[in-house]
Amino acid sequence: MALDGITPQELRDAVLWHLTYTLGKDPGHASLYDWRMAMSFSLRDRIVEPWFDSTRLTYETGAKRVYYLSLEFLIGKMLNDAATNLGLRDVAERALEGLGPRFDELVADEPDAALGNGGLGRLAACFMESLATLGVPAHGYGIRYEHGLFRQRFEGGRQVETPEDWLKQKHPWEFERPEVAYEIGFKGSVHGDSWSPGESVMATAHDMPIVGWQGKWANTLRLWAAESTNLLDLDRFNAGDYTAAAEPEALARTISRVLYPDDTTYAGKELRLKQEYFMVSAALQDILRRYFVTQTDPRQLHKHVAIQLNDTHPAIAGPELIRLLMKRGLTFEEGAGVAERVLNYTNHTLLPEALERWSTWLMGNVLPQHMDLIERLDDRHRKAHPDRPKHVGIVQNNEVHMGNLAFIMANKVNGVSALHTDLVKETVFADLHALHPGRIVNQTNGVTPRRWLKLANPALATLITDTIGEGWEADLDRLQELEPHIGDNGFATAFGAAKRANKVALSNWIGETTGIATDPDAIFDIQIKRIHEYKRQLMNILQTVALWHRIRQDPDGDWVPRVKIFGGKSAPGYAVAKEIVHLINDVAAVINADPQVKGLLKVVYPPNYNVSMAERLIPAADLSEQISTAGKEASGTGNMKFALNGTPTIGTLDGANVEIRERVGAENFFLFGMTADEVVARRRIPDHARLAIEASQTLRDVLQIVAEGRFSPDDPDRYHGIVDRMWHHDYFLVASDFDAFDAAQSRVDSAWRDPAGWQRMAALNTARVGYFSSDRTIRGYMADIWDVTPAS
């Protein structure tokens, strides 16, 4: 029996009931889709009761609520996650016996929800699960994207974007709430404190219950869909102008159609700003509606509400909350005071281009009242801090700096790793930090062990339970109890068997999906991230070319076999990143077809990287590539997932790599490259890239091979741009770190030749990274930022 006492027969009956009465199918004619939906509805039923109980208890106790605003929630597949957290995974498998499909077939059939891009959205998903596990009343707010992030495929090695169709089928984990809808305005005119929008759409709510570990508490992820306030212009329709008649609906749906539309055009920028305001306004209207169910004084909002802004995307929340409070009778100054005590801001980047800026003309056109409020907020802050430097402010050079807006309106601002938080204080917000000492705090990121170990790696999870007993899933520090067992032959054998089984499964999947044969006994060397210059996939593929060149020069040498695996998408408008994608695929095509390397080196780049692919790759990895330019990666969470699954890291002292290395031990981490301070100093050297290349025969050879068109014989000039940038514009210091990276890869080869030593290193990574649980992170937010306690 499971945690809540349901038997396999009872779950089987529930599945058959939903198959018959919800889906209208009999078992003999049911498709895989039908069985998956019936199982999903049956498990969802088990979540509804704790969901209702959690809501009732929150109202009864008057508990303070947390609201998490994010443009991304990369939740992945929900079926296996729900079954795992409810303790019904084994029950579900047994319930299906004799009915036809297996539970893992149902899981495979479920599409990934395309609600996020990378680490930002996955962190939000981990946080929602941990909030529920810890019994904290919370709501997540985002957008219900029809297509979300694009589906990636490769044509001739090039990335091609096509719409993601995850909502082509009914989403069984949501409840539509047509009675919860808010009008959202844009454009128009402002008269004093009165705004008359020229356009408007309706935000309608779709709720997903997010259940915590052991099914004791469930919170709500509320996603907003945009609908027209006027579904059809009947006069135009009757006049025969059918396309124009439906135009209001089409324009409204555009807002919730695609995650991160290309904003290289004015239309794209306008849509992006509308999306951000749409989500924020709907969320804040909903938060205030809920608050006034039990409270009357808006000045006491901070005692009952904590709002977290996940990056700068929801930064318009400051002026919007003030606007809504002014409509309820507060003055501008009163509203600003309330907002400052309620809002908190998580910074995720030191990249200037990622700290959003909107032209004052765009902001004034799309959100005219908010532009006025932003200028008043800027003036208010300047008057409160007369020593504020002239170059500091929300509005500078005819641009609205959303990072500064978020900072100035926040009660607390947090970085997401120890190094990142220090750099936030020293670089992007140095002046504001001086004006507001103590406002910036650190909350190092974490990941949920339920999804990223219990679910993704059942073989290792079972070994952990067999070794240290149950309960570690909600107390990840207990993984340190593994360390005394790592030298035991029985544990070592089982640990190695779990890893190899995962590698065999991945090798089979790669063969089935890409046609590339890979050796499970080779090093599975994996880099899975959004494609970006600072993450330095370019350095990884160039070092791969260096290894290929060496093997060709000495094919009978004592080489350690490697499988280099890449995963990730480039933003559609990011031309340089798309060039890197193309280069990786072109290099893969040449190396994988080269008989001289005799299978000693393979390069694999499966298209359309997502959460489900990560769940395949991470448990099977031998080496985790975390090689960003020091000072650029805020934290990373993939680095934590790999280490948790027994994968040593090769990496720089960047983001949470610093803390991972401190905890697993320097001897269990392949460190290379410059520190953040050394990066800054290196950039000051004229021609630093040319100097580095001239000092490295290996890198010169590699760049020559690329420049000659060896990987693009159909277009020999294809990568001249990449080579030219390496020589002259190497801002992310690929050339300067290349030799150190190459040497670190040689140390990896040496360590791999000692299987027992490698396995011990891998196991120590698992045993020593319990700190990187998102439960620990959320407890930090609760104590240091939100001032909340569990309600359960």
SVG drawing of the C-alpha trace seen along z (x, -y; Angstrom):
<svg xmlns="http://www.w3.org/2000/svg" viewBox="-24 -66 78 76">
<polyline fill="none" stroke="black" stroke-width="0.4" points="0.0,0.0 1.1,-3.6 1.4,-6.5 -2.3,-7.3 -3.4,-3.7 -4.6,-3.2 -4.1,0.3 -3.2,1.3 -6.7,2.6 -8.3,-0.7 -6.0,-2.7 -6.9,-0.2 -10.6,-0.8 -10.0,-4.6 -8.2,-4.3 -10.9,-2.2 -13.6,-4.6 -11.9,-7.6 -11.3,-5.6 -15.0,-5.0 -16.6,-8.1 -14.1,-10.9 -12.6,-9.7 -15.6,-7.7 -13.5,-4.6 -13.6,-0.9 -10.4,0.9 -10.5,2.8 -10.4,-0.3 -8.3,-2.6 -5.1,-4.1 -1.9,-4.8 -3.1,-8.4 -6.4,-7.3 -4.6,-5.1 -2.2,-8.0 -5.0,-10.4 -7.0,-8.0 -3.9,-7.4 -3.2,-11.1 -6.7,-12.0 -6.6,-9.1 -3.4,-10.5 -4.6,-14.0 -7.7,-13.0 -5.3,-12.0 -3.8,-15.5 -7.0,-17.4 -7.8,-16.5 -4.4,-17.7 -4.7,-20.7 -8.0,-21.7 -6.9,-20.9 -3.8,-23.1 -5.9,-26.0 -8.4,-25.7 -5.6,-25.5 -4.0,-28.6 -7.2,-30.6 -8.0,-29.2 -4.6,-30.1 -4.1,-33.4 -0.7,-32.2 1.5,-34.5 1.6,-33.5 4.5,-33.5 3.9,-34.5 6.5,-33.5 6.4,-35.5 8.3,-34.0 8.0,-34.1 9.3,-30.5 8.2,-27.3 10.1,-24.4 8.1,-21.7 8.7,-18.8 6.5,-15.8 4.1,-15.6 2.9,-12.0 6.0,-10.4 6.7,-13.3 3.2,-13.1 3.3,-9.4 6.7,-9.7 5.7,-12.4 2.5,-10.6 4.3,-7.3 2.3,-5.7 5.0,-4.8 5.0,-1.1 1.2,-1.0 0.7,-2.5 2.9,0.1 1.0,2.9 -2.4,1.3 -1.8,1.5 -0.8,5.2 -2.9,7.1 -4.5,3.9 -2.0,3.4 0.4,0.5 3.2,0.2 3.5,-2.8 6.9,-3.8 5.1,-3.8 2.6,-6.3 5.4,-8.5 7.1,-8.4 3.9,-9.4 3.5,-12.6 4.7,-15.8 7.0,-18.1 5.3,-21.3 7.0,-24.0 6.9,-26.6 10.5,-27.5 13.9,-27.7 16.7,-26.7 17.9,-27.1 15.7,-30.0 12.5,-28.0 13.8,-24.8 14.7,-26.6 11.2,-28.0 9.8,-24.4 12.1,-23.1 11.2,-25.9 7.4,-25.2 8.0,-21.6 10.1,-22.4 7.6,-25.0 4.9,-22.3 7.3,-19.7 7.9,-22.2 4.3,-23.1 4.6,-26.8 1.5,-28.4 2.5,-29.6 1.3,-30.4 3.4,-30.5 2.3,-32.8 3.3,-32.5 2.0,-32.4 0.3,-29.4 2.2,-29.5 0.4,-27.8 3.7,-26.9 6.2,-28.0 9.8,-27.7 10.3,-26.5 11.0,-22.9 14.5,-22.5 15.6,-20.4 18.7,-20.4 18.8,-20.8 22.2,-20.4 23.6,-21.1 21.7,-24.4 19.2,-25.0 15.7,-25.3 12.9,-26.5 9.4,-25.1 6.4,-25.7 6.2,-23.4 2.8,-21.6 2.6,-20.4 -1.0,-21.7 -2.2,-19.9 -3.5,-17.3 -5.5,-18.2 -3.3,-19.0 -4.7,-16.7 -2.9,-18.4 -4.7,-21.8 -8.1,-23.1 -9.5,-25.9 -10.9,-28.8 -13.1,-30.8 -14.5,-32.7 -11.0,-34.1 -10.3,-36.7 -8.8,-40.1 -8.8,-42.9 -5.3,-44.0 -4.8,-47.3 -2.2,-48.7 -1.5,-52.1 -4.1,-54.8 -3.8,-58.1 -3.2,-59.3 -4.9,-62.2 -3.4,-62.8 -3.6,-59.5 -6.3,-58.2 -5.4,-55.8 -7.7,-55.1 -6.1,-52.1 -6.5,-52.0 -6.2,-48.2 -7.1,-45.5 -7.1,-41.7 -8.5,-39.3 -6.2,-37.1 -7.9,-33.8 -6.6,-31.4 -5.5,-27.8 -4.5,-26.1 -2.0,-23.3 -1.8,-21.7 1.9,-21.1 2.2,-18.4 5.1,-18.0 6.9,-14.9 4.6,-12.3 1.5,-14.2 1.0,-16.1 0.7,-19.6 -0.1,-21.0 0.2,-24.6 -1.0,-26.2 0.8,-27.1 -1.6,-29.6 -0.9,-30.2 -2.6,-33.0 -3.9,-32.7 -4.8,-35.8 -8.2,-36.1 -9.8,-39.0 -12.3,-41.2 -14.3,-41.2 -14.1,-37.7 -15.7,-38.6 -16.6,-41.8 -20.0,-40.7 -20.6,-43.7 -17.4,-42.9 -18.2,-39.2 -21.7,-39.8 -20.1,-42.1 -18.0,-39.1 -14.6,-40.4 -14.1,-37.2 -10.3,-37.7 -10.7,-41.2 -13.6,-40.1 -11.4,-37.6 -8.5,-40.0 -9.0,-41.0 -8.9,-37.3 -5.8,-36.6 -4.0,-39.7 -4.9,-38.7 -3.7,-35.1 -0.4,-36.4 0.5,-37.5 0.4,-33.9 1.5,-32.1 5.3,-32.0 7.9,-32.2 10.6,-34.8 9.5,-36.0 12.4,-37.4 12.8,-40.9 15.3,-42.1 12.4,-44.1 10.2,-46.8 7.2,-44.6 9.0,-41.9 10.0,-44.3 6.5,-45.5 5.1,-42.0 7.8,-41.0 6.9,-44.0 3.2,-43.3 3.8,-39.7 5.7,-40.7 3.0,-43.3 0.2,-40.9 1.5,-38.3 2.4,-40.7 -0.8,-42.7 -3.0,-39.6 -0.9,-38.1 -1.1,-41.3 -4.8,-41.8 -5.3,-38.2 -3.0,-38.6 -4.9,-41.7 -8.3,-40.1 -7.3,-37.2 -5.8,-39.5 -9.0,-41.5 -11.1,-38.4 -9.9,-38.4 -8.2,-41.8 -9.2,-45.4 -6.1,-47.6 -3.7,-47.6 -1.0,-49.1 -0.6,-45.8 -0.1,-43.8 3.5,-42.9 2.3,-41.0 0.4,-38.6 2.1,-38.6 5.7,-38.1 6.2,-38.5 9.4,-37.1 10.4,-38.4 12.3,-35.8 14.8,-37.9 13.9,-41.3 11.0,-40.0 8.4,-40.8 10.1,-44.1 7.2,-46.1 5.5,-44.8 6.7,-47.8 4.8,-50.5 1.9,-48.1 1.4,-47.4 1.5,-51.1 -1.1,-51.8 -3.4,-49.1 -3.0,-50.4 -3.7,-54.0 -6.9,-52.7 -7.8,-51.5 -7.3,-54.9 -3.6,-55.0 -1.4,-57.9 1.6,-57.4 4.0,-57.6 1.9,-55.2 1.7,-52.7 5.5,-52.9 6.1,-52.2 3.8,-49.2 5.4,-47.8 8.9,-48.2 8.0,-45.9 6.3,-43.3 8.5,-42.9 11.8,-40.9 14.0,-40.4 16.3,-37.5 19.1,-38.5 20.2,-35.7 22.8,-37.4 25.8,-39.7 25.4,-40.0 24.5,-43.6 22.3,-42.5 20.3,-40.2 19.4,-43.1 16.5,-44.3 16.2,-47.8 13.3,-49.3 13.3,-52.6 11.3,-55.3 9.4,-55.7 8.4,-52.1 7.5,-52.1 5.5,-55.3 3.7,-54.0 2.7,-50.6 2.3,-51.5 2.0,-55.3 0.9,-55.4 3.7,-53.1 6.2,-55.4 5.0,-58.2 5.1,-56.2 8.6,-55.0 9.8,-58.6 8.2,-59.5 9.9,-56.5 13.2,-57.5 12.8,-61.1 11.7,-59.8 14.7,-57.6 17.1,-60.4 15.6,-62.8 15.8,-60.2 19.5,-59.7 20.9,-63.1 24.4,-61.6 23.3,-59.1 25.8,-59.3 24.4,-61.0 24.9,-57.8 22.7,-55.8 18.9,-55.6 16.0,-53.8 15.8,-56.1 19.1,-56.7 19.9,-57.7 16.2,-57.5 16.0,-53.9 14.2,-52.2 16.7,-50.0 14.5,-47.2 17.3,-45.8 17.6,-49.1 13.8,-49.3 13.6,-45.9 16.4,-46.7 15.0,-50.0 11.5,-48.6 12.7,-45.5 12.8,-44.7 15.6,-42.2 17.7,-41.5 19.4,-38.1 22.1,-36.5 22.0,-32.7 25.5,-31.6 28.2,-33.0 30.4,-34.2 27.6,-35.6 26.2,-37.6 29.6,-39.1 29.9,-40.1 26.4,-41.6 27.6,-43.8 30.8,-44.7 29.7,-45.2 26.2,-45.6 24.7,-47.0 27.8,-48.4 26.4,-52.0 22.9,-50.8 24.5,-48.5 26.5,-51.4 23.2,-53.3 21.3,-50.2 23.8,-48.2 22.3,-44.9 19.6,-44.8 21.6,-42.2 21.7,-38.7 22.8,-35.3 20.6,-32.3 22.6,-29.6 20.4,-27.7 19.4,-24.1 17.5,-21.3 14.8,-19.0 16.2,-15.5 12.7,-14.0 12.9,-14.8 16.6,-14.8 17.6,-11.7 14.6,-9.7 12.8,-9.9 15.6,-10.4 18.0,-7.8 16.0,-5.0 18.9,-2.6 21.1,-5.0 18.1,-6.1 17.5,-2.5 21.1,-1.9 21.0,-5.0 17.9,-3.8 19.4,-0.3 22.5,-1.8 21.3,-4.6 17.6,-3.8 14.5,-5.8 13.9,-9.5 16.9,-11.1 14.6,-12.5 13.4,-15.2 16.7,-15.5 19.4,-15.5 22.2,-16.2 21.8,-12.6 23.7,-11.6 26.9,-12.2 26.0,-8.9 27.0,-7.2 30.7,-8.2 31.7,-5.4 30.3,-2.8 32.1,-4.0 35.1,-1.7 32.9,1.3 33.1,3.8 29.3,4.4 28.5,0.6 31.2,0.0 29.9,2.8 26.3,1.6 27.2,-2.0 29.2,-1.0 26.4,1.2 23.9,-1.6 26.0,-4.0 26.7,-1.5 23.0,-0.5 22.2,-4.2 24.9,-4.5 23.7,-1.5 20.2,-2.9 21.4,-6.2 23.6,-4.5 20.6,-2.6 18.5,-5.8 21.2,-7.7 21.4,-4.8 17.6,-4.8 17.2,-8.5 20.3,-9.6 21.7,-6.5 25.1,-7.0 26.6,-4.0 28.3,-4.8 30.3,-2.7 29.0,-2.6 32.5,-1.9 33.8,-5.3 33.7,-8.4 30.3,-10.1 31.4,-13.7 28.3,-15.9 27.5,-19.6 23.8,-20.5 23.0,-24.2 21.4,-27.0 23.8,-27.8 25.6,-31.1 29.0,-32.4 29.7,-32.7 28.9,-29.1 31.7,-28.3 30.3,-25.4 32.8,-26.8 35.8,-26.0 34.4,-22.4 34.0,-21.7 37.4,-23.2 39.1,-21.0 37.2,-18.1 38.8,-19.0 42.2,-19.0 41.6,-15.5 40.4,-14.3 43.5,-15.7 45.8,-14.0 44.1,-10.6 44.5,-10.9 48.2,-11.6 48.6,-8.5 45.7,-6.2 47.3,-3.3 48.1,-5.4 46.8,-4.7 43.6,-6.8 40.8,-6.9 37.5,-6.5 35.1,-9.5 31.6,-10.3 31.1,-14.1 27.4,-14.9 25.9,-18.4 22.4,-19.5 20.8,-23.0 19.0,-25.6 20.1,-29.0 17.8,-31.9 16.4,-32.4 18.0,-35.8 21.4,-35.0 23.5,-34.6 26.8,-33.7 25.2,-31.0 23.6,-29.5 26.9,-29.5 28.3,-27.5 25.4,-25.0 26.2,-24.6 29.9,-24.0 29.2,-21.4 27.0,-19.5 29.5,-19.8 32.4,-18.6 30.2,-15.7 29.4,-14.7 33.1,-14.5 34.4,-12.8 31.6,-10.2 32.3,-9.2 36.1,-9.1 37.4,-5.5 40.8,-6.6 39.5,-7.4 38.1,-3.8 35.3,-4.7 37.6,-6.3 35.7,-9.6 32.1,-10.3 30.2,-13.6 26.5,-13.5 24.0,-16.5 20.4,-15.3 18.0,-18.0 15.3,-19.6 16.9,-19.4 14.3,-19.5 13.7,-18.3 13.0,-14.7 16.3,-14.6 18.1,-15.9 16.6,-13.1 18.2,-10.6 21.6,-12.3 22.4,-13.3 22.3,-9.9 24.5,-8.5 27.1,-11.2 30.7,-10.5 31.9,-14.1 30.0,-17.3 31.1,-20.3 30.7,-23.5 33.2,-25.7 31.7,-29.2 33.9,-32.2 34.5,-33.0 32.2,-35.7 29.5,-35.1 27.4,-32.1 25.3,-33.2 24.9,-29.8 23.9,-26.9 21.7,-24.1 22.8,-21.5 26.2,-21.4 24.3,-20.3 22.2,-17.7 25.3,-16.1 27.2,-16.0 24.1,-14.6 24.1,-11.8 27.7,-10.9 29.3,-12.9 32.6,-14.7 32.9,-18.2 35.4,-19.8 34.9,-23.5 36.0,-27.0 35.6,-28.8 32.3,-30.3 28.8,-30.4 28.0,-27.5 31.0,-25.5 33.0,-27.3 30.7,-25.9 30.4,-22.4 34.2,-22.1 34.5,-23.2 32.0,-20.5 33.1,-17.6 36.8,-18.3 39.3,-19.8 40.7,-16.3 37.2,-15.3 36.8,-18.3 38.8,-19.0 39.5,-22.7 41.0,-24.9 41.0,-28.4 41.1,-32.0 39.3,-33.3 36.8,-36.2 39.4,-38.7 41.9,-37.3 39.3,-37.5 38.9,-41.2 42.7,-41.7 43.1,-39.6 40.6,-41.7 42.7,-44.8 45.6,-43.3 45.6,-44.5 45.4,-41.7 44.9,-39.1 43.3,-36.7 46.0,-36.9 48.7,-36.5 46.9,-33.4 46.6,-31.8 50.2,-32.5 51.3,-30.8 49.3,-27.7 50.3,-25.5 47.3,-23.2 44.8,-26.0 46.5,-27.5 46.3,-24.1 42.6,-23.7 41.7,-27.2 43.6,-26.5 41.7,-23.2 38.4,-25.1 39.4,-28.0 40.4,-25.7 36.9,-24.3 37.7,-20.8 34.3,-20.6 32.4,-22.6 33.8,-21.4 30.6,-22.5 31.3,-26.1 34.9,-26.5 34.4,-30.1 31.5,-29.2 33.4,-29.5 35.7,-32.4 33.6,-34.6 34.2,-32.3 37.9,-32.2 38.1,-35.9 36.3,-36.5 38.7,-34.1 41.7,-36.2 40.3,-39.6 37.1,-39.8 37.4,-36.9 35.4,-38.6 34.6,-35.3 38.3,-34.3 38.0,-31.0 41.6,-31.4 43.0,-32.4 41.5,-29.4 42.0,-26.9 45.3,-25.3 44.2,-25.0 41.0,-23.3 43.0,-21.0 45.3,-20.1 42.4,-19.5 40.9,-17.0 44.2,-15.2 43.9,-14.9 40.5,-13.5 42.0,-10.8 44.6,-9.9 42.0,-9.6 39.7,-7.5 42.5,-4.9 42.1,-4.1 38.5,-2.8 38.4,-2.3 39.7,-5.8 37.2,-7.3 34.3,-5.5 35.3,-6.7 35.5,-10.2 32.0,-9.9 30.5,-8.4 32.0,-11.1 30.3,-13.7 26.9,-12.2 27.7,-11.8 28.9,-15.4 26.3,-17.5 23.3,-17.3 23.6,-21.0 22.4,-21.7 18.8,-20.7 16.2,-23.3 14.6,-22.6 17.6,-24.2 17.4,-27.1 13.7,-27.7 14.4,-27.6 16.9,-30.3 14.3,-32.4 11.8,-31.8 14.2,-33.0 16.1,-35.8 13.7,-37.3 10.0,-36.3 9.6,-36.0 7.3,-33.0 7.0,-29.7 5.4,-26.4 1.6,-26.2 1.5,-22.4"/>
</svg>
